[in-house]
């Protein structure tokens, strides 16, 4: 998946969390814990993918770093 895909996934999870808070589902602790874990994993995947894409583009433009 690309950083863009991971970002969209993260936005969807954050929207799901906001909806849970608005509708009263947030009081179900196990659900919110799972959702928070999914958000954290999605954020980590997004950051990792973005850094990788930036490094790849940099290497394509300037050549790989050596040394």
N, CA, C and O atoms as a CHARMM CRD file, in Angstrom:
* protein
*
  268
    1    1 UNK  N      0.83400  -1.18200   0.00000 PROA 1      0.00000
    2    1 UNK  CA     0.00000   0.00000   0.00000 PROA 1      0.00000
    3    1 UNK  C      0.88000   1.24700   0.00000 PROA 1      0.00000
    4    1 UNK  O      1.99000   1.23900   0.53100 PROA 1      0.00000
    5    2 UNK  N      0.38000   2.29000  -0.58800 PROA 2      0.00000
    6    2 UNK  CA     1.12400   3.54700  -0.63200 PROA 2      0.00000
    7    2 UNK  C      0.82400   4.38300   0.61500 PROA 2      0.00000
    8    2 UNK  O     -0.10800   4.09500   1.36400 PROA 2      0.00000
    9    3 UNK  N      1.62700   5.41300   0.81500 PROA 3      0.00000
   10    3 UNK  CA     1.39000   6.32500   1.93400 PROA 3      0.00000
   11    3 UNK  C     -0.00300   6.94400   1.81400 PROA 3      0.00000
   12    3 UNK  O     -0.68200   7.15900   2.81800 PROA 3      0.00000
   13    4 UNK  N     -0.41400   7.22300   0.60600 PROA 4      0.00000
   14    4 UNK  CA    -1.74600   7.78200   0.36500 PROA 4      0.00000
   15    4 UNK  C     -2.82600   6.82000   0.85300 PROA 4      0.00000
   16    4 UNK  O     -3.78500   7.23600   1.50300 PROA 4      0.00000
   17    5 UNK  N     -2.67000   5.54700   0.54300 PROA 5      0.00000
   18    5 UNK  CA    -3.63500   4.53700   0.99000 PROA 5      0.00000
   19    5 UNK  C     -3.67500   4.45100   2.51500 PROA 5      0.00000
   20    5 UNK  O     -4.75100   4.40000   3.11200 PROA 5      0.00000
   21    6 UNK  N     -2.50300   4.43600   3.13600 PROA 6      0.00000
   22    6 UNK  CA    -2.44500   4.37900   4.59500 PROA 6      0.00000
   23    6 UNK  C     -3.05500   5.63300   5.22200 PROA 6      0.00000
   24    6 UNK  O     -3.71200   5.55700   6.26100 PROA 6      0.00000
   25    7 UNK  N     -2.83500   6.77700   4.59100 PROA 7      0.00000
   26    7 UNK  CA    -3.40900   8.02200   5.09900 PROA 7      0.00000
   27    7 UNK  C     -4.93200   7.96700   5.04100 PROA 7      0.00000
   28    7 UNK  O     -5.60800   8.35600   5.99400 PROA 7      0.00000
   29    8 UNK  N     -5.47000   7.48400   3.92600 PROA 8      0.00000
   30    8 UNK  CA    -6.92100   7.35500   3.81100 PROA 8      0.00000
   31    8 UNK  C     -7.47400   6.39900   4.86200 PROA 8      0.00000
   32    8 UNK  O     -8.52300   6.66000   5.45100 PROA 8      0.00000
   33    9 UNK  N     -6.77300   5.29700   5.09600 PROA 9      0.00000
   34    9 UNK  CA    -7.19300   4.34100   6.11600 PROA 9      0.00000
   35    9 UNK  C     -7.20000   5.00500   7.49700 PROA 9      0.00000
   36    9 UNK  O     -8.12200   4.80200   8.28600 PROA 9      0.00000
   37   10 UNK  N     -6.17800   5.78800   7.77400 PROA 10     0.00000
   38   10 UNK  CA    -6.09100   6.49500   9.05100 PROA 10     0.00000
   39   10 UNK  C     -7.24400   7.48700   9.20500 PROA 10     0.00000
   40   10 UNK  O     -7.83500   7.58800  10.28000 PROA 10     0.00000
   41   11 UNK  N     -7.56300   8.21200   8.14900 PROA 11     0.00000
   42   11 UNK  CA    -8.68000   9.15600   8.20300 PROA 11     0.00000
   43   11 UNK  C     -9.99800   8.43800   8.46800 PROA 11     0.00000
   44   11 UNK  O    -10.82700   8.92500   9.23700 PROA 11     0.00000
   45   12 UNK  N    -10.19600   7.28400   7.83800 PROA 12     0.00000
   46   12 UNK  CA   -11.41600   6.50600   8.05500 PROA 12     0.00000
   47   12 UNK  C    -11.51600   6.03100   9.50300 PROA 12     0.00000
   48   12 UNK  O    -12.59200   6.07600  10.10000 PROA 12     0.00000
   49   13 UNK  N    -10.40900   5.58100  10.06300 PROA 13     0.00000
   50   13 UNK  CA   -10.41900   5.12600  11.45300 PROA 13     0.00000
   51   13 UNK  C    -10.69600   6.28200  12.41300 PROA 13     0.00000
   52   13 UNK  O    -11.41300   6.11300  13.39900 PROA 13     0.00000
   53   14 UNK  N    -10.13500   7.44300  12.13000 PROA 14     0.00000
   54   14 UNK  CA   -10.39500   8.61100  12.98100 PROA 14     0.00000
   55   14 UNK  C    -11.86200   9.03300  12.88200 PROA 14     0.00000
   56   14 UNK  O    -12.46500   9.43500  13.87700 PROA 14     0.00000
   57   15 UNK  N    -12.43100   8.93800  11.68000 PROA 15     0.00000
   58   15 UNK  CA   -13.85300   9.24800  11.51200 PROA 15     0.00000
   59   15 UNK  C    -14.71200   8.24400  12.27500 PROA 15     0.00000
   60   15 UNK  O    -15.71400   8.61400  12.88700 PROA 15     0.00000
   61   16 UNK  N    -14.31800   6.97700  12.23600 PROA 16     0.00000
   62   16 UNK  CA   -15.03700   5.95200  12.98800 PROA 16     0.00000
   63   16 UNK  C    -14.98900   6.24600  14.48600 PROA 16     0.00000
   64   16 UNK  O    -15.97900   6.05500  15.19200 PROA 16     0.00000
   65   17 UNK  N    -13.84700   6.70600  14.96300 PROA 17     0.00000
   66   17 UNK  CA   -13.70900   7.02800  16.38900 PROA 17     0.00000
   67   17 UNK  C    -14.59700   8.21200  16.76000 PROA 17     0.00000
   68   17 UNK  O    -15.24700   8.20200  17.80500 PROA 17     0.00000
   69   18 UNK  N    -14.62200   9.22600  15.90600 PROA 18     0.00000
   70   18 UNK  CA   -15.46800  10.39400  16.16200 PROA 18     0.00000
   71   18 UNK  C    -16.94400   9.99300  16.17900 PROA 18     0.00000
   72   18 UNK  O    -17.70800  10.46500  17.02200 PROA 18     0.00000
   73   19 UNK  N    -17.34000   9.13200  15.25900 PROA 19     0.00000
   74   19 UNK  CA   -18.72100   8.66000  15.21900 PROA 19     0.00000
   75   19 UNK  C    -19.06100   7.86400  16.47500 PROA 19     0.00000
   76   19 UNK  O    -20.16100   7.98800  17.01400 PROA 19     0.00000
   77   20 UNK  N    -18.12800   7.05600  16.93400 PROA 20     0.00000
   78   20 UNK  CA   -18.35100   6.27900  18.15400 PROA 20     0.00000
   79   20 UNK  C    -18.58100   7.20500  19.34700 PROA 20     0.00000
   80   20 UNK  O    -19.42200   6.92700  20.20200 PROA 20     0.00000
   81   21 UNK  N    -17.84000   8.29000  19.39800 PROA 21     0.00000
   82   21 UNK  CA   -18.00900   9.23900  20.49700 PROA 21     0.00000
   83   21 UNK  C    -19.34500   9.96400  20.40000 PROA 21     0.00000
   84   21 UNK  O    -19.99100  10.22100  21.41600 PROA 21     0.00000
   85   22 UNK  N    -19.76000  10.29500  19.18000 PROA 22     0.00000
   86   22 UNK  CA   -21.02300  11.00800  18.98300 PROA 22     0.00000
   87   22 UNK  C    -22.23800  10.13700  19.28300 PROA 22     0.00000
   88   22 UNK  O    -23.25900  10.63600  19.75700 PROA 22     0.00000
   89   23 UNK  N    -22.13300   8.85300  19.01300 PROA 23     0.00000
   90   23 UNK  CA   -23.28700   7.95900  19.14000 PROA 23     0.00000
   91   23 UNK  C    -23.33100   7.20400  20.45800 PROA 23     0.00000
   92   23 UNK  O    -24.24800   6.41500  20.68500 PROA 23     0.00000
   93   24 UNK  N    -22.36500   7.42700  21.32300 PROA 24     0.00000
   94   24 UNK  CA   -22.37900   6.77900  22.62100 PROA 24     0.00000
   95   24 UNK  C    -21.71600   5.41800  22.66200 PROA 24     0.00000
   96   24 UNK  O    -21.71500   4.76300  23.70400 PROA 24     0.00000
   97   25 UNK  N    -21.15800   4.98600  21.55700 PROA 25     0.00000
   98   25 UNK  CA   -20.48600   3.68500  21.51800 PROA 25     0.00000
   99   25 UNK  C    -19.14600   3.74800  22.25100 PROA 25     0.00000
  100   25 UNK  O    -18.57200   2.71500  22.59400 PROA 25     0.00000
  101   26 UNK  N    -18.66300   4.94100  22.48400 PROA 26     0.00000
  102   26 UNK  CA   -17.35100   5.11200  23.11500 PROA 26     0.00000
  103   26 UNK  C    -17.29400   4.53100  24.52200 PROA 26     0.00000
  104   26 UNK  O    -16.20400   4.32400  25.05500 PROA 26     0.00000
  105   27 UNK  N    -18.43000   4.26700  25.12600 PROA 27     0.00000
  106   27 UNK  CA   -18.41400   3.68900  26.47500 PROA 27     0.00000
  107   27 UNK  C    -18.08100   2.20200  26.45800 PROA 27     0.00000
  108   27 UNK  O    -17.84200   1.61200  27.51200 PROA 27     0.00000
  109   28 UNK  N    -18.06100   1.58700  25.27500 PROA 28     0.00000
  110   28 UNK  CA   -17.67400   0.17700  25.16000 PROA 28     0.00000
  111   28 UNK  C    -16.14700   0.13500  25.08800 PROA 28     0.00000
  112   28 UNK  O    -15.55300   0.29600  24.02100 PROA 28     0.00000
  113   29 UNK  N    -15.53800  -0.08100  26.23100 PROA 29     0.00000
  114   29 UNK  CA   -14.08500   0.04300  26.36400 PROA 29     0.00000
  115   29 UNK  C    -13.32000  -0.88700  25.42700 PROA 29     0.00000
  116   29 UNK  O    -12.32800  -0.47200  24.82800 PROA 29     0.00000
  117   30 UNK  N    -13.76200  -2.13000  25.29000 PROA 30     0.00000
  118   30 UNK  CA   -13.02700  -3.06800  24.43400 PROA 30     0.00000
  119   30 UNK  C    -13.03900  -2.60900  22.97300 PROA 30     0.00000
  120   30 UNK  O    -12.04600  -2.75800  22.26100 PROA 30     0.00000
  121   31 UNK  N    -14.16300  -2.05300  22.53800 PROA 31     0.00000
  122   31 UNK  CA   -14.26300  -1.54000  21.17000 PROA 31     0.00000
  123   31 UNK  C    -13.30900  -0.36800  20.96500 PROA 31     0.00000
  124   31 UNK  O    -12.58600  -0.30800  19.97000 PROA 31     0.00000
  125   32 UNK  N    -13.31600   0.55600  21.91200 PROA 32     0.00000
  126   32 UNK  CA   -12.46100   1.73100  21.79100 PROA 32     0.00000
  127   32 UNK  C    -10.98400   1.36100  21.88900 PROA 32     0.00000
  128   32 UNK  O    -10.14900   1.94700  21.20000 PROA 32     0.00000
  129   33 UNK  N    -10.65800   0.39200  22.74400 PROA 33     0.00000
  130   33 UNK  CA    -9.26500  -0.05500  22.83700 PROA 33     0.00000
  131   33 UNK  C     -8.79900  -0.64300  21.51100 PROA 33     0.00000
  132   33 UNK  O     -7.69500  -0.35100  21.05000 PROA 33     0.00000
  133   34 UNK  N     -9.64400  -1.47300  20.89700 PROA 34     0.00000
  134   34 UNK  CA    -9.30700  -2.04500  19.59100 PROA 34     0.00000
  135   34 UNK  C     -9.16000  -0.95200  18.53700 PROA 34     0.00000
  136   34 UNK  O     -8.22900  -0.98000  17.73200 PROA 34     0.00000
  137   35 UNK  N    -10.07000  -0.00300  18.54600 PROA 35     0.00000
  138   35 UNK  CA   -10.03000   1.08900  17.57700 PROA 35     0.00000
  139   35 UNK  C     -8.78000   1.94600  17.77300 PROA 35     0.00000
  140   35 UNK  O     -8.12800   2.32800  16.80100 PROA 35     0.00000
  141   36 UNK  N     -8.45200   2.24500  19.01500 PROA 36     0.00000
  142   36 UNK  CA    -7.24000   3.03000  19.28900 PROA 36     0.00000
  143   36 UNK  C     -5.98300   2.27900  18.85000 PROA 36     0.00000
  144   36 UNK  O     -5.03600   2.88100  18.34300 PROA 36     0.00000
  145   37 UNK  N     -5.98200   0.97000  19.04700 PROA 37     0.00000
  146   37 UNK  CA    -4.84700   0.15900  18.59000 PROA 37     0.00000
  147   37 UNK  C     -4.74700   0.19100  17.06400 PROA 37     0.00000
  148   37 UNK  O     -3.65400   0.31200  16.51200 PROA 37     0.00000
  149   38 UNK  N     -5.89400   0.08100  16.38600 PROA 38     0.00000
  150   38 UNK  CA    -5.90500   0.14300  14.92300 PROA 38     0.00000
  151   38 UNK  C     -5.41400   1.49900  14.42900 PROA 38     0.00000
  152   38 UNK  O     -4.68400   1.57500  13.44100 PROA 38     0.00000
  153   39 UNK  N     -5.81200   2.56300  15.10800 PROA 39     0.00000
  154   39 UNK  CA    -5.36800   3.90800  14.73300 PROA 39     0.00000
  155   39 UNK  C     -3.85900   4.03300  14.90500 PROA 39     0.00000
  156   39 UNK  O     -3.18200   4.58100  14.03500 PROA 39     0.00000
  157   40 UNK  N     -3.33000   3.53900  16.00200 PROA 40     0.00000
  158   40 UNK  CA    -1.88100   3.61300  16.24300 PROA 40     0.00000
  159   40 UNK  C     -1.11300   2.82300  15.18900 PROA 40     0.00000
  160   40 UNK  O     -0.09300   3.29000  14.68200 PROA 40     0.00000
  161   41 UNK  N     -1.59400   1.64000  14.86300 PROA 41     0.00000
  162   41 UNK  CA    -0.92200   0.82900  13.83700 PROA 41     0.00000
  163   41 UNK  C     -1.00700   1.49300  12.47200 PROA 41     0.00000
  164   41 UNK  O     -0.03700   1.49000  11.71400 PROA 41     0.00000
  165   42 UNK  N     -2.15500   2.05500  12.16100 PROA 42     0.00000
  166   42 UNK  CA    -2.32700   2.72600  10.87900 PROA 42     0.00000
  167   42 UNK  C     -1.42800   3.94900  10.77800 PROA 42     0.00000
  168   42 UNK  O     -0.83500   4.20500   9.73000 PROA 42     0.00000
  169   43 UNK  N     -1.32600   4.70900  11.87400 PROA 43     0.00000
  170   43 UNK  CA    -0.44200   5.88700  11.88800 PROA 43     0.00000
  171   43 UNK  C      1.01300   5.47000  11.68200 PROA 43     0.00000
  172   43 UNK  O      1.73900   6.11800  10.92900 PROA 43     0.00000
  173   44 UNK  N      1.44100   4.40200  12.33900 PROA 44     0.00000
  174   44 UNK  CA     2.81900   3.91400  12.18400 PROA 44     0.00000
  175   44 UNK  C      3.07200   3.45000  10.75400 PROA 44     0.00000
  176   44 UNK  O      4.13400   3.72200  10.19300 PROA 44     0.00000
  177   45 UNK  N      2.11100   2.75600  10.16600 PROA 45     0.00000
  178   45 UNK  CA     2.26000   2.29600   8.78400 PROA 45     0.00000
  179   45 UNK  C      2.31500   3.48300   7.82600 PROA 45     0.00000
  180   45 UNK  O      3.09300   3.47600   6.87200 PROA 45     0.00000
  181   46 UNK  N      1.49300   4.49900   8.07800 PROA 46     0.00000
  182   46 UNK  CA     1.47900   5.69600   7.24200 PROA 46     0.00000
  183   46 UNK  C      2.82600   6.40900   7.29700 PROA 46     0.00000
  184   46 UNK  O      3.38400   6.76800   6.26000 PROA 46     0.00000
  185   47 UNK  N      3.34200   6.61400   8.49200 PROA 47     0.00000
  186   47 UNK  CA     4.63200   7.29800   8.64500 PROA 47     0.00000
  187   47 UNK  C      5.73900   6.49000   7.97400 PROA 47     0.00000
  188   47 UNK  O      6.57200   7.05300   7.26400 PROA 47     0.00000
  189   48 UNK  N      5.75400   5.18200   8.19100 PROA 48     0.00000
  190   48 UNK  CA     6.76800   4.33300   7.56900 PROA 48     0.00000
  191   48 UNK  C      6.71400   4.38100   6.05600 PROA 48     0.00000
  192   48 UNK  O      7.74800   4.47100   5.39500 PROA 48     0.00000
  193   49 UNK  N      5.50500   4.32100   5.50600 PROA 49     0.00000
  194   49 UNK  CA     5.35200   4.37000   4.04900 PROA 49     0.00000
  195   49 UNK  C      5.76600   5.73200   3.50100 PROA 49     0.00000
  196   49 UNK  O      6.40900   5.81200   2.45500 PROA 49     0.00000
  197   50 UNK  N      5.39900   6.80300   4.20500 PROA 50     0.00000
  198   50 UNK  CA     5.75500   8.14700   3.74400 PROA 50     0.00000
  199   50 UNK  C      7.26600   8.34600   3.74700 PROA 50     0.00000
  200   50 UNK  O      7.82100   8.88100   2.78700 PROA 50     0.00000
  201   51 UNK  N      7.92700   7.92600   4.80400 PROA 51     0.00000
  202   51 UNK  CA     9.38600   8.05800   4.88500 PROA 51     0.00000
  203   51 UNK  C     10.05100   7.24200   3.78100 PROA 51     0.00000
  204   51 UNK  O     11.00300   7.70300   3.15100 PROA 51     0.00000
  205   52 UNK  N      9.55400   6.03700   3.54900 PROA 52     0.00000
  206   52 UNK  CA    10.11200   5.19200   2.49200 PROA 52     0.00000
  207   52 UNK  C      9.93300   5.83500   1.12400 PROA 52     0.00000
  208   52 UNK  O     10.85400   5.83200   0.30800 PROA 52     0.00000
  209   53 UNK  N      8.73900   6.39000   0.87200 PROA 53     0.00000
  210   53 UNK  CA     8.49200   7.04000  -0.42100 PROA 53     0.00000
  211   53 UNK  C      9.38600   8.26100  -0.60300 PROA 53     0.00000
  212   53 UNK  O      9.89000   8.49900  -1.70100 PROA 53     0.00000
  213   54 UNK  N      9.58400   9.03300   0.45300 PROA 54     0.00000
  214   54 UNK  CA    10.46400  10.20800   0.37100 PROA 54     0.00000
  215   54 UNK  C     11.90200   9.77600   0.09800 PROA 54     0.00000
  216   54 UNK  O     12.57400  10.36900  -0.74500 PROA 54     0.00000
  217   55 UNK  N     12.37500   8.76000   0.79600 PROA 55     0.00000
  218   55 UNK  CA    13.74500   8.27600   0.59700 PROA 55     0.00000
  219   55 UNK  C     13.92700   7.70700  -0.80500 PROA 55     0.00000
  220   55 UNK  O     14.96900   7.90800  -1.43000 PROA 55     0.00000
  221   56 UNK  N     12.92200   7.00400  -1.29400 PROA 56     0.00000
  222   56 UNK  CA    12.99300   6.43900  -2.64200 PROA 56     0.00000
  223   56 UNK  C     13.05800   7.54600  -3.68200 PROA 56     0.00000
  224   56 UNK  O     13.86300   7.47800  -4.61200 PROA 56     0.00000
  225   57 UNK  N     12.22300   8.56000  -3.53500 PROA 57     0.00000
  226   57 UNK  CA    12.24000   9.68400  -4.46900 PROA 57     0.00000
  227   57 UNK  C     13.57800  10.41000  -4.41200 PROA 57     0.00000
  228   57 UNK  O     14.13900  10.76900  -5.44700 PROA 57     0.00000
  229   58 UNK  N     14.08600  10.62500  -3.20700 PROA 58     0.00000
  230   58 UNK  CA    15.38200  11.27800  -3.06600 PROA 58     0.00000
  231   58 UNK  C     16.48100  10.49400  -3.76900 PROA 58     0.00000
  232   58 UNK  O     17.34000  11.07500  -4.43300 PROA 58     0.00000
  233   59 UNK  N     16.45100   9.17500  -3.61900 PROA 59     0.00000
  234   59 UNK  CA    17.45700   8.32900  -4.26600 PROA 59     0.00000
  235   59 UNK  C     17.31700   8.37800  -5.77900 PROA 59     0.00000
  236   59 UNK  O     18.31800   8.35000  -6.49400 PROA 59     0.00000
  237   60 UNK  N     16.09600   8.45000  -6.27100 PROA 60     0.00000
  238   60 UNK  CA    15.88600   8.52900  -7.71600 PROA 60     0.00000
  239   60 UNK  C     16.39300   9.85200  -8.27100 PROA 60     0.00000
  240   60 UNK  O     16.92000   9.90100  -9.38200 PROA 60     0.00000
  241   61 UNK  N     16.23500  10.91700  -7.50700 PROA 61     0.00000
  242   61 UNK  CA    16.65600  12.23600  -7.97200 PROA 61     0.00000
  243   61 UNK  C     18.15800  12.46000  -7.82900 PROA 61     0.00000
  244   61 UNK  O     18.78800  13.04900  -8.70700 PROA 61     0.00000
  245   62 UNK  N     18.73000  11.99000  -6.71700 PROA 62     0.00000
  246   62 UNK  CA    20.11900  12.30900  -6.40300 PROA 62     0.00000
  247   62 UNK  C     21.05100  11.11600  -6.38700 PROA 62     0.00000
  248   62 UNK  O     22.26500  11.28300  -6.27000 PROA 62     0.00000
  249   63 UNK  N     20.52200   9.94700  -6.49900 PROA 63     0.00000
  250   63 UNK  CA    21.33400   8.75000  -6.35700 PROA 63     0.00000
  251   63 UNK  C     21.32700   8.29600  -4.91000 PROA 63     0.00000
  252   63 UNK  O     21.11700   9.10500  -4.00700 PROA 63     0.00000
  253   64 UNK  N     21.55100   7.02500  -4.68300 PROA 64     0.00000
  254   64 UNK  CA    21.52300   6.50400  -3.31600 PROA 64     0.00000
  255   64 UNK  C     22.69000   7.04200  -2.49100 PROA 64     0.00000
  256   64 UNK  O     23.76000   7.33200  -3.02600 PROA 64     0.00000
  257   65 UNK  N     22.47100   7.17100  -1.18700 PROA 65     0.00000
  258   65 UNK  CA    23.54500   7.58900  -0.28800 PROA 65     0.00000
  259   65 UNK  C     24.44300   6.38800  -0.02700 PROA 65     0.00000
  260   65 UNK  O     23.96200   5.27300   0.17500 PROA 65     0.00000
  261   66 UNK  N     25.72400   6.62300  -0.03200 PROA 66     0.00000
  262   66 UNK  CA    26.68900   5.56000   0.26000 PROA 66     0.00000
  263   66 UNK  C     27.65400   6.04800   1.32900 PROA 66     0.00000
  264   66 UNK  O     27.95700   7.23800   1.41900 PROA 66     0.00000
  265   67 UNK  N     28.12600   5.12000   2.12600 PROA 67     0.00000
  266   67 UNK  CA    29.13200   5.48800   3.10200 PROA 67     0.00000
  267   67 UNK  C     28.72200   5.38500   4.49000 PROA 67     0.00000
  268   67 UNK  O     29.51000   5.67700   5.38900 PROA 67     0.00000
